Amino acid sequence: MEEELEGYFLDDGTWVNPALVPKPSLCVMCKYDEDKKEEVLCMLTRTDQQDEDDFKCCSYKMKVF
């Protein structure tokens, strides 16, 4: 019996371990950081850009302290 994986997958079907996807400092300063409603979009954005030199996020909003 095959085990079904849940979570995030690349276009080629490769499973992505969220714990291994780096979180750029921009994400830590974002008001959506740790917002469960935005979690999927944020993870997909980080996964898509993890090998890029510059991280860009169109959803970024500065966290108010």
Backbone bond lengths (Angstrom), bond angles and torsions (degrees), N, CA, C in turn:
res aa  C-N    CA-C-N  psi(-1)  N-CA   C-N-CA  omega(-1)  CA-C   N-CA-C  phi
1 M - - - 1.443 - - 1.529 109.70 -
2 E 1.325 116.63 127.89 1.451 120.74 -179.39 1.520 111.35 -80.66
3 E 1.323 115.09 141.34 1.457 121.01 176.69 1.524 107.98 -84.33
4 E 1.324 117.25 129.73 1.460 120.86 178.13 1.522 109.32 -87.36
5 L 1.325 115.47 128.63 1.452 120.51 177.87 1.516 109.74 -90.66
6 E 1.310 115.66 141.67 1.453 121.90 175.09 1.508 107.66 -114.72
7 G 1.306 115.90 156.95 1.451 119.59 175.10 1.504 112.96 125.18
8 Y 1.315 115.52 -135.85 1.454 122.68 -173.70 1.526 109.69 -108.76
9 F 1.341 115.16 142.27 1.457 121.35 -179.12 1.522 110.01 -136.12
10 L 1.330 115.99 143.98 1.457 121.15 173.87 1.520 108.83 -75.15
11 D 1.323 116.82 169.37 1.463 121.10 -179.72 1.526 112.83 -57.41
12 D 1.340 116.57 -28.89 1.466 119.61 -179.04 1.530 113.03 -86.83
13 G 1.350 116.86 3.84 1.456 121.25 177.81 1.517 114.99 93.68
14 T 1.328 117.52 -2.53 1.461 121.87 178.93 1.525 109.92 -68.09
15 W 1.342 116.46 128.85 1.459 121.79 178.80 1.523 109.57 -71.51
16 V 1.326 117.09 140.48 1.465 123.60 179.24 1.523 108.61 -110.44
17 N 1.325 115.99 123.91 1.457 121.02 175.94 1.529 107.65 -83.08
18 P 1.330 118.73 110.96 1.471 121.03 -177.08 1.528 113.54 -58.14
19 A 1.308 117.49 -28.63 1.463 121.05 -179.49 1.531 112.00 -68.15
20 L 1.328 116.84 -18.65 1.463 120.45 -178.07 1.526 113.29 -100.72
21 V 1.327 117.19 -0.64 1.463 120.92 178.31 1.526 107.61 -90.19
22 P 1.342 117.09 116.98 1.468 119.48 -177.08 1.525 112.10 -62.28
23 K 1.332 115.27 147.74 1.464 121.14 176.72 1.528 107.32 -106.98
24 P 1.339 116.89 108.05 1.468 120.21 -179.82 1.526 111.76 -61.94
25 S 1.323 116.14 157.29 1.466 120.57 -178.98 1.530 111.10 -61.20
26 L 1.324 118.32 -29.83 1.460 120.96 176.71 1.530 110.14 -58.21
27 C 1.322 116.97 -39.42 1.469 121.22 -179.91 1.524 111.50 -66.45
28 V 1.298 116.71 -38.51 1.469 121.21 -179.00 1.528 110.38 -64.94
29 M 1.339 116.73 -30.74 1.465 121.25 -179.30 1.527 112.53 -90.42
30 C 1.339 117.81 2.41 1.456 122.11 -175.50 1.527 111.23 -89.42
31 K 1.322 116.15 143.28 1.467 120.19 179.37 1.528 111.55 -66.96
32 Y 1.321 118.21 -17.77 1.459 121.54 179.21 1.534 113.06 -88.56
33 D 1.325 117.13 -4.11 1.465 120.26 178.27 1.529 108.74 -60.02
34 E 1.319 116.08 125.82 1.464 124.04 179.73 1.536 113.41 70.29
35 D 1.336 117.82 16.49 1.468 122.13 173.97 1.531 106.81 -87.91
36 K 1.320 116.77 114.13 1.475 121.47 -175.39 1.525 112.54 -58.96
37 K 1.336 118.29 -30.31 1.462 121.52 179.71 1.525 112.17 -69.30
38 E 1.322 117.24 -25.82 1.463 122.39 -177.40 1.529 112.88 -103.09
39 E 1.312 117.17 -2.07 1.458 122.16 -172.69 1.529 113.52 -55.13
40 V 1.334 117.05 -45.79 1.468 120.32 -177.08 1.530 110.44 -65.45
41 L 1.326 117.28 -48.52 1.463 120.64 179.82 1.520 111.22 -59.86
42 C 1.330 116.68 -43.81 1.463 120.59 179.94 1.528 111.46 -63.16
43 M 1.323 116.59 -44.25 1.468 119.84 -179.68 1.528 110.72 -64.17
44 L 1.317 117.17 -42.18 1.468 120.05 179.42 1.524 110.98 -64.75
45 T 1.317 117.54 -39.08 1.466 121.39 178.16 1.523 110.45 -64.34
46 R 1.328 117.25 -46.40 1.475 120.55 179.35 1.524 111.64 -65.34
47 T 1.332 116.89 -41.10 1.460 121.03 -179.82 1.523 110.56 -63.58
48 D 1.312 116.55 -43.15 1.463 121.67 -178.79 1.519 112.14 -63.36
49 Q 1.329 117.47 -30.87 1.459 121.21 -174.57 1.525 114.37 -109.85
50 Q 1.314 118.73 11.87 1.460 119.56 -172.21 1.522 114.53 -64.34
51 D 1.318 118.96 -20.82 1.463 120.72 178.82 1.527 112.72 -101.90
52 E 1.332 117.12 7.05 1.462 122.01 -179.51 1.528 110.62 -87.18
53 D 1.337 116.15 152.67 1.465 120.97 177.66 1.528 111.60 -73.24
54 D 1.335 116.32 -40.00 1.464 121.27 -178.41 1.516 109.36 -115.37
55 F 1.329 115.81 127.02 1.457 121.25 178.42 1.525 109.56 -91.91
56 K 1.327 116.74 130.90 1.457 122.50 178.42 1.525 108.94 -127.78
57 C 1.328 116.05 138.40 1.453 120.49 178.01 1.526 109.08 -137.82
58 C 1.317 116.08 120.33 1.470 121.11 -179.59 1.526 112.08 -75.85
59 S 1.325 118.06 -13.31 1.465 121.72 -179.05 1.526 113.00 -95.43
60 Y 1.336 117.35 -2.77 1.455 121.49 -174.95 1.527 112.53 -60.37
61 K 1.321 115.16 131.42 1.470 123.32 171.54 1.521 106.08 -136.41
62 M 1.332 116.69 129.23 1.454 120.58 -176.91 1.527 111.62 -62.41
63 K 1.324 114.92 135.55 1.467 121.99 177.95 1.530 109.11 -70.87
64 V 1.330 116.48 135.81 1.457 121.46 177.63 1.519 107.60 -95.63
65 F 1.317 115.93 123.84 1.464 120.40 -178.08 1.498 111.31 -96.95
